[in-house]
């Protein structure tokens, strides 16, 4: 992360030193809305789902797995989440070969 010295807010945020109490006390009129952080209305949240009480996804088991380097590099080249995609491919293979 490239942080320019002297930019206090950026530097604090990068170090996890956000002044949460100051932000909580900030009146809505001081919030700056942008295209990246637009304002929302209650209707925007009408179909939102609260995660509290929903079942957690199944736990993963960590293993050591030998994979050809070109295969691993291809999955990694697809971006973050490559291990999840590899798991999905293995799951699809298992499901396709399950004895009914």
N, C-alpha and C positions, 0 to 999 in steps of 0.2 A: 504494500500500500504506500503510495507516494503522498505524504502529507507535508504541505508547505508550513514551515514554522511561522508563528505569528498569527495564524488563523485559529483563534482559541476555540470556537464552537466545533470546527472540524476536528481539531486535535483532541478535544475532550470526548467527542462521540467515538472517535477511533479507539480511544483508551477505555471506553465504557464508563465515562464519567459524566453522563448526561445529568443535568440538574432536573430530575423528575418532579420535585416539589415545585420548582419555578414553573415548569410546564403545566402542571395540574392547576396552579393558581392563575395562569394566563387567561384573560377573558377571550371569548370567541372573536371579539372584534379585532384582536391583535393577530389572529391566525391568517397567514398569507396563503391563499389558494393559488395553485398553478395547474398546468395541464397534467403534470405528474402527480399532483396531490390535489385533485378537485374536491369541491364540496359535495356532500351527498344529502339526500332527502330520505325521510322514513320509508317511502315507497321503494327506494333502492335496496332496502334491507328486508323487504316483505317476505322474500323467499329464502332468506338466510337460514342456515341450520346450525343450531348450537351443538357443539361436540360433547358437551358434558353429558354423561350417561350413555353415550353410544359405545358399542363394543370397540375395543382396541383392535388394530390389525394384528394378525398372527405374528408371533415373535420369530425372528430369524435366528438361525444357528450359524455361528461362525465356523468355517472349515478352511482347510488348506486344500486348494484345488490347482492342479497343474493344467494350464491351458496353453495352447500354441500361441506364441507371441503375436503373430499376425491377427489371430482371432481377437485376442485381448485388445490390441491396438485399434482394431476396427470398432469394437464396442466403445472404447474410450473416445474415439474420434467423433462419436455421435453426441458427445457432450455429457454433462453431469447426469447422474442417474444410470450410468452404464451397468452397475451391478444389479439394479432393479430390472433393467431390460434383459440382462442375462438370465435372471431368475424367471422372468416371464417366458423366455424361450424354452427353458428347461421344463416349466410347468406345462406349456403347450405340447411339448414332446410327450411328457408323461400322460397328459389327458388324451392325446391321439393314440397312445399305445395301451391304454387301460383295457383290461379284459372285462367285457360286459357280462 
